[in-house]
Amino acid sequence: MKTNHFHSVFATVAILTTAVCAEIFVPRTLMASANPSLNLETMIPREFGKWKYRPTLGLVTPTEPEYVEANELAAKIYSQEIGRTYVDNEGHTIMFLVAYGPVQNYRLKSHRPEVCYTAQGFRVSDKTEHQLSINKDSTLRLSRLITQRETRYEPVTYWMRVGNDVSTGIFDNQILRLKYGLKGLIPDGALVRVSTVGLPAAQSFALQDEFIRDLLGSITPDAQRFLIGGNA
């Protein structure tokens, strides 16, 4: 009887402890306030270095889901995204997309190329990670992959900023959300994607690296932090 009583007490204490911990560690504070001054259109220049904005090619973007969960509606209202095409002096074309969300909501997740391109009928393959040196002191961790649909061959480079960190995949995202969650924080996020069409993979990725360096070198420190977090 004493043993059963002990087990019952222990189970009760465990349940109460779990409930208390769950309540304590529920993230409650948004790292990013819904700041109306955030404007990706003005943050990202239309011309820098040898690159100039040219509204020509259409970018691959996510399809809208059939519904929006109620607890994600407020986050969707404050989300932003831009998609642009840039051309350099030699006629090389870069397609550039940034999607932002004050939380890791469905829309931001749907911008991941593995999801977005697949949903548009592309075959996605050869995903790798790459360390890009952006200056003498800093590197940026990137994901690279190949997408193809019929004759359209489109190498893609992307990364996701989660809070002050950079993520290159789902596992990273979960670890970072846990990291911030234990501090009671809900991290905001931005997905940055760069792609090219019609060039071999090696040439595409070299051109994309050059574009990323030029972009990061042309924007303000605050804009750098927005794109790559605490690495800036």
N, C-alpha and C positions, 0 to 999 in steps of 0.2 A: 504493500500500500504506500509506504513512504517513497519507494522508487517511483511509482506512478505519479504521486503528488509532486515529486521533484521535477519529473519530466513535464508535467503540466505547467508548473511555475516557470520552468526554463523556456518552454514554448511560448508562453504568454509574454515573458520578458523579451524574447527574440522578436516576436511580432511587433511589440510596442517600440522596440529599438529601431527596427526596420522602418516603421511608419514615421518615427521622429526624424530619422536620417533622411528619408525620402522628402520630408517636408523641408528640412534644413537645406538640402543640396539641390532643390529645384531652382534652376536659374531664373532670376527675376529681373535682372538689370540688362537692358539693351546697351551694348557697347556703342552703338551708333543711334543717336536720336534721329527722328524723322525730320531732318533739317531741310527746309525748302530751298536753302542757298546752294545745296549740292546740285550741280548742273554739269552733266558729262559733256554736253555740247560745247560748253565754254572751257571746261577743264582740259579737254583733248584738242590740241591745235589742228587746224585744217591744213597748215603748211609748216614744215620744219625740215631743216637740212635740205636734202635733195628731194624730199617727198612732198607731193601736192595732192590735195583732195580732188577726186574726180568721180562724180556721181554716174557711174556706168554699170558695172556688173552688180547683179543681185547676190546677196549673201544668203547662205543657208541658215535659217532660223527655226526654232522649235515651233511645232504646231500647237495650238491652244488645246488644253485638255477640255473634256466635256463638262467639267464642273470645277468649282473652286471650293475647298473646304472653308467653313466659316471662320475657323481660327487662323486662317492664312489670309483672309481678305484684307485686313488692315496692312499687313506687310506688302501685299501686292500693290496697294494704292501708292506706296512710297518707293516702289522699285523703279529703276531706270535702266535703259539700255540704249546703246548707239551702235550702228553698223556703218562703216565707211570703206570706200575704196581709195587707195593711194597709188600714185604712179611716180616713179623716179625719172631722172633725166634721160635714162636709157630706154624708157618705155616699159620697165618691169612693173607688174601690178601686184599690190598687196591688198588683201581683204582683211579688215580689222573689225573686231567686235568686242564690246565691253558690256557686261550685264551686271547690275548691282542689286543687292537686296539687303535690307537691314537685318534680316534673319535668313537662314538657309532654307528658303521656301521652295515650293515646287517649281517656280519659274526659273530660279537660279540653277536648280539641279537639272532641269530640262535643257539647259544650255551646254551641258557637258557634251563634247563632240561625240563620244561613244553613244549617247542617247539621241542627240539632235540629228546627227547624220544618218544613223541607222533608221530613225523614224522617217527620213526623207528618201529612203531607198538606196542609200550608199552602203557599200561593203567597207567595214572598218578593220584595219589590220596593222601589224607591225608596231605596236605601241612600245615606246622606249622612254627612258628618262635621260635628261641632258642637263648639264651644269653650264650655264651661260655666264661668262665673266662680263659684268656690266661696267666695272671700273677696277682700279688696282686693289681695292679693298673688299669688293662685294661680288658675290655670284648669285644667280637666280636659278632655282630649280624648275625645270620645264618638263612637260610631257610632249612627246612627239608621236604622231601616228599618220597612217596613210588612209585616205578615203577615196573611193572610186565608185562611180555610177555610170555605166555605159562608157562613153569616151571621155567623161570628165574625171581627170586624175588630180586630186587635191591634197597635197601634204599639209598637215595642220600642226601648229605648235600652240599649246595653251598652258595656263596655270590658273589656280584659284587662290585668292587671298581669303583666309578665314581669320577674322580678328586681325592680329598683328603678324600672322604667320602665312606661309605659302604651302598649299596642298597640291598634289598632283594626282590624287585618286580618292576613291571612296573610303579606303581604310584610313588614309591620312585625315580625311574629314571627320571620321568618327572619333579618332584619337584627339583631334583638336577640339571638337565639341565637348568631349569629356573633360579635357584640360580646362577649358573656360567654364564649363558647367560646375566643376568643383569649386570654382571661385565665385559662383553665383552669377556668372555673366552669360549673356546670349550674344555670340559673336555675329557681326555683320559679315558680308562676303561680297567679293567681286570675282567674276570669271573674265579672263582676258584671252582672246583667241586671235591668232594670226594665221593666214593661209594664203596659198598661191595656187594658180591653175595653169597647167600647160608646161611646167618645167619639171625636169627630173628631180628626184627627192633630194639628192645632195645639194644641187643648186638652189632648190626651194628653201631648204633649211638654212643655208648660208645667207640667203637674202633675208629671210625672216629674222635671223639673229641680228643682222645689220639694222633692220627696221626697228627692232625692239631697243637696241642700244641707242639709236638716234632719237627715238621717242622719249626714252627715260632721261636722256641728256638734255632734252629741250623743254621739259616741264618743271613746274615748281616743286620744292621739297614736299609740300603738302600733297600735291598730285602724285608724286612718286610713292609716298606712304599709302595713298589710296589704292594704287595699283599693286604694290609689292610689299606692303606692310612694314614691319620693323626693319627690313633689310635696307631701307633707304637711309 
